[in-house]
Amino acid sequence: MKTTKIAKENIARLNVAIQFIEENLDTKLTLAIIAEKAHFSPFHFHRLFSLVVEETPNNFIIRKRIESAASSLLHQKEKTITEVAEAVGFGNLSSFSKAFKKFYGISPNKFKEESPEKFSKICKTESKNGQVKVTFEQYICNVNNALKWLQMNAETTIKKIPRLDVAYISHKGKMEAIGSVYNKLVKWATPKGFINEETRMLTIYHDSPKITDPNNLRMSACIILNDPIEIDGEVSLKILSPTKCIVSRFEITPFQFQQAWESSFAWMIEKGYKKSETAPFEIYYNNATEHPENKFLVDLCIPIL
């Protein structure tokens, strides 16, 4: 009953967000504004929206703007391309034309000039008013798929992670570049005797890759310390306070991390937990290059209230 109640509440709030987007395509729509309308935190809203709607909020907004523009170009021939672009929230004609061509494969001008019969089906929608609506079945299906994958691939529990003292190197930029940062950390730690069979590495995600531009993502590549040490160079020290977390233990390939995180967050949402302000992190228990299938034995940790 609790799960069904949470699901229905989330569906209602998602539909509030979708309706707000569709009714305000001509205005500035930021993640923070839309999430507030639906009474979600931006982080929580982005995760849930992407999981259930199977599209990021930003991609959804762009798609709805382009589809609305296409409808205007077909049925309101008296409007100029510039007027249509402005009516759906594009600040300039260049960005609109680029987005439109990426979506439909032709320029807005050519689209307008072609016969309505050629493109009329594009603008037809299932509902009478052309509005999108999240259904209970859609929500349950997508969330359940994520939860089933999690159940098959992980052991998920609520536990308090004890205080962790770490040496770390900060990284800002694309996620795939974190490997070179760890190489620096290992190079620093090896002569100090910190690298052995019991060594645990840890990555802290200060930003969400679902929200932040890939070039601006902030992460910390860490090594967990057992004893106090003196640091030098670009290596710094940090203390992670004891934290109540959703912990999912996985044995996965690098390509499964995104699905692992999305499924863990789906578990959090479905169980009614709320993420705290503390950044999520991963704790690694092996060197994947030494695994016969190049898999990581890793805990995905989501701090909760």
Residue frames as qw, qx, qy, qz and C-alpha x, y, z in Angstrom:
[[0.000, 0.885, 0.465, 0.000, 0.00, 0.00, 0.00],
 [0.311, -0.784, 0.096, 0.529, 2.81, 2.41, 0.89],
 [0.403, -0.137, 0.597, 0.680, 4.54, 1.74, -2.43],
 [0.202, 0.601, 0.678, 0.372, 1.32, 2.33, -4.36],
 [0.139, -0.920, -0.292, 0.221, 0.68, 5.57, -2.49],
 [0.361, -0.605, 0.313, 0.636, 4.20, 6.85, -3.20],
 [0.367, 0.150, 0.696, 0.598, 3.86, 5.87, -6.85],
 [0.107, 0.777, 0.591, 0.191, 0.55, 7.71, -7.23],
 [0.230, -0.888, -0.079, 0.389, 1.94, 10.81, -5.53],
 [0.393, -0.403, 0.485, 0.669, 4.99, 10.82, -7.77],
 [0.315, 0.407, 0.715, 0.473, 2.88, 10.30, -10.91],
 [0.005, 0.900, 0.434, -0.037, 0.66, 13.24, -9.97],
 [0.289, -0.812, 0.142, 0.487, 3.66, 15.49, -9.36],
 [0.424, -0.116, 0.628, 0.642, 5.32, 14.42, -12.62],
 [0.234, 0.613, 0.666, 0.353, 2.16, 15.24, -14.52],
 [0.124, -0.931, -0.190, 0.285, 2.06, 18.67, -12.86],
 [0.364, -0.560, 0.410, 0.621, 5.60, 19.24, -14.17],
 [0.368, 0.196, 0.732, 0.539, 4.73, 18.01, -17.66],
 [0.117, 0.823, 0.547, 0.100, 1.64, 20.20, -17.82],
 [0.229, -0.867, 0.015, 0.441, 3.64, 23.21, -16.62],
 [0.398, -0.284, 0.570, 0.661, 6.25, 22.61, -19.33],
 [0.286, 0.424, 0.740, 0.438, 3.65, 22.27, -22.08],
 [0.006, -0.896, -0.445, -0.007, 1.83, 25.43, -20.99],
 [0.227, -0.920, 0.125, 0.295, 5.00, 27.52, -20.71],
 [0.820, 0.188, 0.288, 0.457, 7.10, 26.63, -23.75],
 [0.339, 0.806, 0.099, 0.475, 7.52, 30.32, -24.57],
 [0.361, -0.890, 0.196, -0.196, 9.16, 31.11, -21.21],
 [0.225, 0.578, -0.746, 0.242, 12.49, 30.29, -19.60],
 [0.920, -0.278, -0.105, -0.255, 12.21, 26.77, -18.22],
 [0.148, 0.589, -0.745, 0.276, 14.99, 25.75, -15.86],
 [0.565, -0.100, -0.815, 0.086, 15.27, 22.49, -13.95],
 [0.128, -0.096, -0.620, 0.768, 14.95, 24.36, -10.65],
 [0.405, 0.043, 0.010, -0.913, 11.73, 26.13, -11.71],
 [0.687, -0.034, -0.560, -0.462, 10.03, 22.97, -12.99],
 [0.491, -0.060, -0.810, 0.315, 11.13, 20.85, -10.01],
 [0.057, 0.045, 0.483, -0.872, 9.76, 23.47, -7.61],
 [0.563, -0.010, -0.207, -0.800, 6.39, 23.41, -9.36],
 [0.787, -0.059, -0.573, -0.221, 6.25, 19.65, -8.82],
 [0.609, -0.683, 0.269, -0.300, 7.58, 19.89, -5.24],
 [0.955, 0.005, -0.048, 0.292, 10.75, 17.91, -5.95],
 [0.369, -0.709, 0.341, 0.495, 14.37, 18.79, -5.43],
 [0.483, 0.692, -0.374, -0.385, 16.05, 19.37, -8.84],
 [0.005, 0.416, -0.907, -0.057, 18.25, 16.29, -8.35],
 [0.422, 0.151, 0.845, -0.292, 15.36, 14.03, -7.35],
 [0.587, 0.608, 0.204, -0.494, 13.10, 15.37, -10.11],
 [0.359, 0.639, -0.574, -0.365, 15.69, 14.85, -12.85],
 [0.104, -0.230, 0.967, -0.023, 16.29, 11.24, -11.81],
 [0.448, 0.322, 0.755, -0.354, 12.62, 10.34, -11.55],
 [0.521, 0.673, 0.007, -0.525, 11.56, 12.17, -14.71],
 [0.263, 0.567, -0.712, -0.321, 14.33, 10.56, -16.79],
 [0.189, -0.089, 0.973, -0.101, 13.51, 7.09, -15.45],
 [0.439, 0.438, 0.691, -0.371, 9.75, 7.26, -15.94],
 [0.489, 0.758, 0.051, -0.428, 9.43, 9.43, -19.06],
 [0.827, 0.060, 0.387, 0.403, 12.59, 7.86, -20.57],
 [0.403, 0.685, 0.137, 0.591, 13.79, 11.29, -21.60],
 [0.384, -0.200, -0.354, 0.829, 15.69, 13.97, -19.71],
 [0.074, 0.791, 0.436, -0.422, 13.70, 17.10, -18.80],
 [0.034, -0.621, 0.303, 0.722, 15.85, 19.22, -21.11],
 [0.075, -0.032, 0.840, 0.537, 15.40, 16.87, -24.08],
 [0.099, 0.584, 0.802, -0.078, 11.67, 16.74, -23.37],
 [0.045, 0.779, 0.182, -0.598, 11.44, 20.55, -23.37],
 [0.026, -0.439, 0.555, 0.706, 13.36, 20.83, -26.64],
 [0.097, 0.195, 0.919, 0.328, 11.25, 18.13, -28.27],
 [0.096, 0.704, 0.663, -0.235, 7.98, 19.74, -27.20],
 [0.020, 0.723, -0.064, -0.688, 9.18, 23.13, -28.43],
 [0.031, -0.268, 0.722, 0.637, 10.19, 21.74, -31.81],
 [0.089, 0.380, 0.909, 0.148, 6.95, 19.76, -32.18],
 [0.084, 0.767, 0.450, -0.449, 4.92, 22.85, -31.28],
 [0.006, 0.605, -0.331, -0.724, 6.90, 24.88, -33.81],
 [0.097, -0.008, 0.872, 0.480, 6.31, 22.25, -36.50],
 [0.124, 0.605, 0.780, -0.101, 2.58, 22.41, -35.87],
 [0.063, 0.793, 0.137, -0.591, 2.64, 26.20, -36.22],
 [0.063, -0.426, 0.594, 0.679, 4.64, 26.01, -39.45],
 [0.106, 0.217, 0.917, 0.319, 2.08, 23.61, -40.89],
 [0.038, -0.672, -0.739, -0.028, -1.11, 25.30, -39.78],
 [0.088, -0.911, -0.183, 0.360, -0.21, 28.98, -39.33],
 [0.693, 0.343, 0.269, 0.574, 1.47, 29.84, -42.59],
 [0.084, 0.930, 0.116, 0.339, 1.07, 33.56, -41.94],
 [0.574, -0.787, 0.178, 0.143, 3.68, 33.41, -39.15],
 [0.426, 0.749, -0.501, 0.084, 7.33, 33.99, -39.97],
 [0.804, 0.040, -0.525, 0.275, 10.00, 31.53, -38.89],
 [0.201, 0.305, -0.467, 0.805, 11.27, 34.08, -36.38],
 [0.542, -0.338, 0.098, -0.763, 7.81, 34.51, -34.86],
 [0.913, -0.132, -0.340, -0.182, 7.40, 30.76, -34.54],
 [0.636, 0.189, -0.543, 0.516, 10.83, 30.41, -32.92],
 [0.057, -0.329, 0.386, -0.860, 10.08, 33.12, -30.37],
 [0.703, -0.289, -0.100, -0.642, 6.67, 31.63, -29.59],
 [0.943, -0.165, -0.288, -0.012, 8.26, 28.37, -28.46],
 [0.647, -0.745, 0.101, 0.128, 11.00, 29.89, -26.36],
 [0.787, 0.122, 0.129, 0.591, 14.03, 30.08, -28.66],
 [0.246, -0.773, -0.056, 0.583, 16.05, 33.23, -28.14],
 [0.104, 0.624, -0.429, -0.645, 17.43, 33.42, -31.65],
 [0.808, 0.430, -0.093, -0.393, 16.70, 32.06, -35.10],
 [0.384, 0.560, -0.734, -0.007, 20.06, 30.33, -35.45],
 [0.201, -0.215, 0.884, -0.363, 19.62, 28.08, -32.40],
 [0.703, 0.258, 0.390, -0.536, 16.04, 27.29, -33.42],
 [0.699, 0.546, -0.335, -0.319, 17.02, 26.35, -36.98],
 [0.212, 0.468, -0.850, 0.119, 19.82, 24.13, -35.73],
 [0.381, -0.049, 0.802, -0.458, 17.59, 22.33, -33.21],
 [0.732, 0.384, 0.177, -0.535, 14.76, 21.96, -35.74],
 [0.613, 0.544, -0.527, -0.225, 17.02, 20.48, -38.41],
 [0.011, 0.346, -0.906, 0.244, 18.54, 18.08, -35.89],
 [0.511, 0.105, 0.674, -0.523, 15.05, 16.89, -34.96],
 [0.724, 0.504, 0.314, -0.352, 13.39, 16.68, -38.40],
 [0.696, -0.003, 0.532, 0.483, 16.37, 16.50, -40.73],
 [0.338, 0.581, 0.390, 0.629, 15.40, 19.59, -42.74],
 [0.140, 0.039, -0.204, 0.968, 15.39, 23.34, -42.13],
 [0.207, 0.511, 0.600, -0.579, 12.28, 25.15, -40.83],
 [0.304, 0.499, -0.236, -0.776, 11.99, 27.01, -44.14],
 [0.274, 0.155, -0.852, -0.419, 11.96, 23.81, -46.18],
 [0.016, 0.281, 0.915, -0.290, 9.56, 22.20, -43.73],
 [0.261, 0.536, 0.340, -0.727, 7.18, 25.14, -44.15],
 [0.325, 0.447, -0.447, -0.703, 7.42, 25.06, -47.94],
 [0.086, 0.017, -0.975, -0.202, 6.70, 21.34, -48.29],
 [0.511, -0.339, -0.483, -0.625, 3.09, 20.18, -48.62],
 [0.508, -0.408, 0.438, -0.619, 1.17, 19.79, -45.34],
 [0.953, 0.003, -0.111, -0.282, 0.22, 16.25, -46.34],
 [0.676, 0.408, -0.550, 0.271, 3.86, 15.19, -46.23],
 [0.249, 0.253, -0.658, 0.664, 4.35, 16.11, -42.60],
 [0.550, -0.454, -0.078, -0.697, 0.85, 16.16, -41.09],
 [0.874, -0.256, -0.413, -0.019, 1.34, 12.80, -39.35],
 [0.500, 0.222, -0.479, 0.687, 4.40, 14.13, -37.56],
 [0.123, -0.289, 0.281, -0.907, 2.30, 16.59, -35.59],
 [0.720, -0.360, -0.369, -0.465, -0.48, 14.20, -34.66],
 [0.044, -0.348, 0.776, -0.524, -0.52, 13.15, -31.01],
 [0.257, -0.227, -0.939, 0.004, -2.37, 10.44, -29.19],
 [0.060, -0.520, -0.645, 0.556, -4.30, 12.69, -26.86],
 [0.224, 0.825, 0.505, 0.123, -6.97, 15.17, -27.88],
 [0.081, -0.992, 0.028, 0.098, -4.98, 18.18, -26.73],
 [0.659, 0.600, -0.336, 0.306, -1.59, 16.85, -27.75],
 [0.322, -0.752, 0.447, -0.362, -0.50, 16.60, -24.12],
 [0.549, 0.210, -0.789, 0.177, 1.77, 13.98, -22.60],
 [0.637, -0.540, 0.200, -0.512, 0.68, 12.26, -19.43],
 [0.134, 0.331, -0.912, 0.201, 2.44, 9.74, -17.24],
 [0.792, -0.254, -0.313, -0.459, 0.21, 6.74, -16.53],
 [0.694, -0.514, 0.447, -0.234, 0.34, 4.42, -13.54],
 [0.968, 0.156, 0.178, 0.081, 1.20, 1.54, -15.87],
 [0.564, 0.709, -0.217, 0.363, 4.08, 3.46, -17.44],
 [0.234, -0.767, 0.454, -0.388, 5.46, 4.46, -14.05],
 [0.835, -0.321, 0.412, -0.170, 5.20, 0.98, -12.59],
 [0.919, 0.368, 0.041, 0.138, 6.67, -0.66, -15.71],
 [0.457, 0.726, -0.312, 0.408, 9.76, 1.55, -15.88],
 [0.353, -0.677, 0.499, -0.410, 10.38, 1.61, -12.13],
 [0.920, -0.172, 0.314, -0.161, 9.81, -2.15, -11.85],
 [0.841, 0.478, -0.139, 0.211, 12.25, -2.84, -14.69],
 [0.170, 0.734, -0.468, 0.461, 14.91, -0.85, -12.83],
 [0.595, -0.505, 0.473, -0.409, 14.15, -2.61, -9.55],
 [0.989, 0.077, 0.114, -0.060, 14.23, -6.06, -11.16],
 [0.661, 0.588, -0.314, 0.345, 17.64, -5.31, -12.66],
 [0.144, -0.689, 0.505, -0.500, 18.85, -4.12, -9.27],
 [0.830, -0.307, 0.341, -0.317, 17.55, -7.23, -7.55],
 [0.958, 0.272, -0.013, 0.084, 19.32, -9.45, -10.08],
 [0.642, 0.542, -0.234, 0.489, 22.63, -7.62, -9.89],
 [0.100, 0.510, -0.442, 0.732, 23.01, -6.22, -6.40],
 [0.472, -0.485, -0.681, 0.280, 22.41, -6.62, -2.70],
 [0.011, -0.583, -0.034, -0.811, 20.81, -3.40, -1.44],
 [0.519, -0.515, -0.599, 0.328, 20.64, -2.42, 2.22],
 [0.128, -0.906, 0.020, -0.402, 20.40, 0.62, 4.48],
 [0.804, -0.287, -0.266, 0.447, 23.50, 1.03, 6.59],
 [0.178, -0.974, 0.098, 0.104, 25.60, 3.62, 8.33],
 [0.752, 0.447, -0.202, 0.441, 28.94, 4.07, 6.64],
 [0.618, -0.633, -0.157, 0.440, 31.51, 4.83, 9.37],
 [0.022, -0.928, 0.207, 0.310, 33.86, 7.81, 9.28],
 [0.861, 0.279, 0.190, 0.380, 36.29, 7.55, 6.40],
 [0.214, -0.807, 0.261, 0.484, 39.60, 9.43, 6.20],
 [0.793, 0.455, 0.323, 0.243, 40.72, 9.81, 2.61],
 [0.259, -0.487, 0.348, 0.758, 43.54, 11.29, 0.58],
 [0.550, 0.639, 0.538, -0.014, 42.20, 12.69, -2.64],
 [0.219, -0.155, 0.374, 0.888, 42.84, 14.57, -5.87],
 [0.414, 0.595, 0.363, -0.585, 40.08, 16.79, -7.23],
 [0.291, 0.105, 0.718, 0.623, 38.91, 16.49, -10.82],
 [0.387, 0.605, 0.270, -0.641, 36.71, 18.78, -12.89],
 [0.276, 0.414, -0.615, -0.612, 35.66, 17.63, -16.33],
 [0.775, 0.088, -0.426, -0.459, 34.35, 14.58, -18.14],
 [0.839, -0.391, 0.285, -0.249, 33.80, 11.41, -16.12],
 [0.958, 0.239, -0.062, 0.147, 35.96, 9.24, -18.36],
 [0.377, 0.705, -0.387, 0.459, 39.01, 11.35, -17.45],
 [0.632, -0.673, 0.250, -0.290, 38.85, 10.25, -13.80],
 [0.981, 0.010, -0.029, 0.190, 41.06, 7.26, -14.69],
 [0.552, 0.532, -0.228, 0.600, 44.07, 9.50, -15.30],
 [0.311, -0.724, 0.258, -0.558, 43.44, 11.18, -11.93],
 [0.914, -0.366, 0.134, -0.116, 43.51, 7.79, -10.21],
 [0.847, 0.312, -0.155, 0.401, 46.79, 7.03, -11.99],
 [0.146, 0.686, -0.308, 0.643, 48.27, 10.13, -10.35],
 [0.643, -0.583, 0.222, -0.444, 46.87, 9.09, -6.98],
 [0.993, -0.090, 0.010, 0.079, 48.30, 5.58, -7.27],
 [0.640, 0.506, -0.231, 0.530, 51.65, 6.96, -8.37],
 [0.150, -0.686, 0.332, -0.630, 51.69, 9.13, -5.25],
 [0.781, -0.442, 0.204, -0.391, 50.46, 6.35, -2.91],
 [0.949, 0.164, -0.262, 0.067, 52.61, 3.44, -4.09],
 [0.502, 0.423, -0.510, 0.556, 56.02, 4.54, -2.72],
 [0.317, -0.470, 0.404, -0.718, 54.31, 5.35, 0.58],
 [0.063, 0.044, -0.983, 0.166, 53.14, 1.74, 0.90],
 [0.478, 0.169, 0.375, -0.776, 49.42, 2.51, 0.64],
 [0.716, 0.292, -0.357, -0.524, 48.73, 0.18, -2.29],
 [0.103, -0.218, 0.964, -0.114, 48.13, -3.44, -1.29],
 [0.195, -0.262, -0.904, -0.277, 45.42, -6.12, -1.39],
 [0.155, -0.600, -0.692, 0.369, 43.38, -4.32, 1.26],
 [0.074, -0.179, 0.087, 0.977, 43.46, -0.91, -0.45],
 [0.232, 0.680, 0.694, -0.045, 40.08, 0.64, -1.08],
 [0.142, 0.077, 0.249, 0.955, 39.53, 3.48, -3.55],
 [0.098, 0.663, 0.651, -0.357, 36.56, 5.80, -3.44],
 [0.157, 0.289, 0.372, 0.868, 34.99, 8.25, -5.91],
 [0.060, 0.573, 0.527, -0.625, 32.86, 11.15, -4.68],
 [0.212, 0.494, 0.567, 0.624, 30.41, 12.73, -7.16],
 [0.090, -0.360, -0.327, 0.869, 29.95, 16.37, -6.17],
 [0.424, 0.325, -0.146, -0.832, 27.72, 16.99, -9.21],
 [0.718, 0.249, 0.627, -0.174, 25.16, 14.86, -11.01],
 [0.212, -0.140, 0.686, 0.682, 26.04, 13.88, -14.59],
 [0.162, 0.593, 0.775, 0.147, 22.27, 14.03, -15.22],
 [0.029, -0.932, -0.313, 0.183, 22.23, 17.75, -14.50],
 [0.256, -0.800, 0.267, 0.473, 25.70, 19.27, -14.80],
 [0.599, 0.731, -0.290, -0.149, 27.49, 19.91, -18.08],
 [0.972, -0.001, -0.088, 0.220, 30.03, 17.08, -18.64],
 [0.536, 0.505, -0.236, 0.634, 32.90, 19.57, -18.79],
 [0.188, -0.623, 0.284, -0.704, 31.95, 21.00, -15.38],
 [0.869, -0.358, -0.320, -0.122, 31.46, 17.79, -13.41],
 [0.083, -0.698, 0.586, -0.403, 33.32, 17.82, -10.09],
 [0.943, -0.167, -0.283, -0.049, 34.63, 14.57, -8.63],
 [0.267, -0.752, 0.581, -0.161, 37.18, 13.46, -6.08],
 [0.834, 0.199, -0.513, 0.041, 39.41, 10.44, -6.66],
 [0.459, -0.698, 0.391, -0.386, 40.19, 9.09, -3.20],
 [0.622, 0.126, -0.753, 0.174, 42.14, 6.42, -1.37],
 [0.678, -0.667, -0.136, -0.279, 40.85, 5.38, 2.05],
 [0.243, 0.579, -0.623, 0.467, 43.46, 5.76, 4.78],
 [0.768, -0.376, -0.515, 0.062, 43.97, 3.55, 7.82],
 [0.597, -0.457, -0.232, 0.617, 46.45, 5.80, 9.60],
 [0.037, 0.955, 0.050, -0.289, 47.15, 9.55, 9.77],
 [0.734, 0.170, 0.256, 0.606, 49.58, 10.76, 7.11],
 [0.078, -0.666, 0.082, 0.738, 51.18, 13.93, 5.85],
 [0.647, 0.629, 0.421, 0.090, 50.13, 15.02, 2.39],
 [0.281, -0.502, 0.332, 0.747, 52.05, 16.81, -0.33],
 [0.110, 0.029, 0.674, 0.730, 51.65, 18.15, -3.85],
 [0.413, -0.141, -0.318, -0.842, 48.15, 18.12, -5.31],
 [0.518, -0.301, -0.801, -0.013, 46.94, 15.46, -2.88],
 [0.288, -0.450, 0.251, -0.807, 44.68, 16.69, -0.07],
 [0.112, -0.110, -0.930, 0.331, 43.02, 15.15, 2.98],
 [0.492, -0.273, -0.198, -0.803, 39.31, 14.88, 3.68],
 [0.142, 0.028, 0.895, -0.422, 37.14, 13.35, 6.37],
 [0.463, -0.258, -0.573, -0.625, 33.81, 11.78, 5.41],
 [0.396, -0.248, 0.543, -0.698, 31.55, 11.87, 8.46],
 [0.215, 0.153, 0.959, -0.100, 29.52, 8.77, 9.41],
 [0.392, 0.184, -0.245, -0.867, 26.62, 8.71, 6.95],
 [0.616, 0.235, 0.691, -0.298, 23.35, 6.79, 6.67],
 [0.212, 0.421, -0.587, -0.658, 23.27, 5.41, 3.13],
 [0.915, 0.275, 0.165, -0.247, 21.45, 3.20, 0.69],
 [0.179, -0.594, 0.739, 0.264, 24.26, 0.81, -0.22],
 [0.910, 0.338, 0.054, -0.232, 24.08, -1.41, -3.30],
 [0.452, -0.505, 0.683, 0.274, 26.89, -3.96, -3.69],
 [0.773, 0.578, -0.041, -0.258, 27.62, -4.74, -7.35],
 [0.558, -0.291, 0.623, 0.464, 30.01, -6.80, -9.42],
 [0.540, 0.766, 0.320, -0.142, 29.74, -4.96, -12.75],
 [0.630, 0.257, 0.267, 0.683, 31.57, -3.78, -15.85],
 [0.164, -0.257, -0.045, 0.951, 32.36, -0.08, -16.41],
 [0.178, -0.183, -0.537, -0.804, 29.49, 0.10, -18.92],
 [0.417, -0.515, -0.737, -0.133, 26.92, -0.90, -16.27],
 [0.264, -0.183, -0.464, 0.825, 27.62, 1.89, -13.79],
 [0.253, -0.093, -0.123, -0.955, 24.98, 4.25, -15.18],
 [0.635, -0.284, -0.575, -0.432, 22.28, 1.60, -15.02],
 [0.550, -0.228, -0.682, 0.425, 23.45, 0.66, -11.53],
 [0.074, -0.089, -0.306, 0.945, 23.10, 4.23, -10.28],
 [0.426, -0.139, -0.297, -0.843, 19.72, 4.73, -11.96],
 [0.659, -0.275, -0.679, -0.170, 18.40, 1.51, -10.46],
 [0.419, -0.197, -0.607, 0.646, 19.69, 2.44, -7.00],
 [0.124, 0.029, 0.124, -0.984, 17.95, 5.80, -7.20],
 [0.559, -0.214, -0.521, -0.608, 14.77, 4.08, -8.38],
 [0.580, -0.276, -0.729, 0.234, 14.97, 1.91, -5.24],
 [0.185, -0.133, -0.398, 0.889, 15.36, 5.05, -3.12],
 [0.334, -0.075, -0.184, -0.921, 12.34, 6.69, -4.75],
 [0.625, -0.221, -0.641, -0.387, 10.15, 3.61, -4.53],
 [0.557, -0.287, -0.680, 0.380, 10.97, 3.03, -0.85],
 [0.230, -0.900, -0.312, -0.199, 10.20, 6.65, 0.00],
 [0.634, -0.448, -0.064, 0.627, 13.68, 7.70, 1.14],
 [0.236, 0.970, 0.042, 0.045, 15.02, 11.19, 0.52],
 [0.739, 0.283, -0.158, 0.591, 18.57, 11.94, -0.53],
 [0.426, -0.777, -0.136, 0.442, 20.57, 14.11, 1.86],
 [0.235, 0.950, -0.166, -0.118, 22.83, 16.99, 0.84],
 [0.501, -0.540, 0.627, 0.254, 25.89, 14.73, 1.15],
 [0.464, 0.548, -0.522, -0.460, 27.38, 13.75, -2.20],
 [0.985, 0.040, 0.085, -0.142, 26.94, 10.14, -3.43],
 [0.025, -0.714, 0.692, 0.098, 30.06, 8.01, -3.63],
 [0.932, 0.176, -0.298, -0.110, 31.45, 4.66, -4.77],
 [0.460, -0.641, 0.612, -0.046, 33.73, 2.38, -2.74],
 [0.760, 0.425, -0.465, -0.163, 35.83, -0.08, -4.76],
 [0.776, -0.471, 0.405, -0.113, 37.01, -3.40, -3.32],
 [0.829, 0.011, 0.445, 0.339, 39.14, -4.68, -6.18],
 [0.011, -0.542, 0.456, 0.706, 41.21, -3.73, -9.19],
 [0.777, 0.441, 0.222, -0.391, 38.98, -4.41, -12.19],
 [0.471, 0.664, -0.547, -0.196, 41.99, -5.04, -14.44],
 [0.032, -0.344, 0.924, -0.165, 42.80, -8.08, -12.29],
 [0.668, 0.165, 0.530, -0.495, 39.25, -9.45, -12.49],
 [0.428, 0.040, 0.828, 0.360, 38.77, -12.26, -15.08],
 [0.263, 0.675, 0.637, 0.265, 35.83, -10.34, -16.60],
 [0.240, 0.246, -0.005, 0.939, 37.20, -6.83, -15.91],
 [0.384, -0.713, -0.480, -0.339, 34.45, -6.20, -13.38],
 [0.010, -0.464, 0.430, -0.775, 34.39, -3.90, -10.39],
 [0.468, -0.486, -0.714, 0.187, 33.36, -5.12, -6.95],
 [0.091, 0.260, -0.081, 0.958, 31.85, -1.86, -5.74],
 [0.076, -0.603, -0.694, 0.385, 29.40, -0.30, -3.29],
 [0.034, 0.500, 0.295, 0.813, 27.22, 2.49, -4.64],
 [0.280, -0.414, -0.628, 0.596, 26.35, 4.71, -1.69],
 [0.078, -0.619, -0.338, -0.705, 23.47, 7.20, -1.68],
 [0.130, -0.064, -0.587, 0.796, 23.40, 9.30, 1.53],
 [0.296, -0.573, -0.607, -0.464, 19.85, 9.68, 2.83],
 [0.266, -0.528, 0.240, -0.770, 18.05, 11.64, 5.54]]
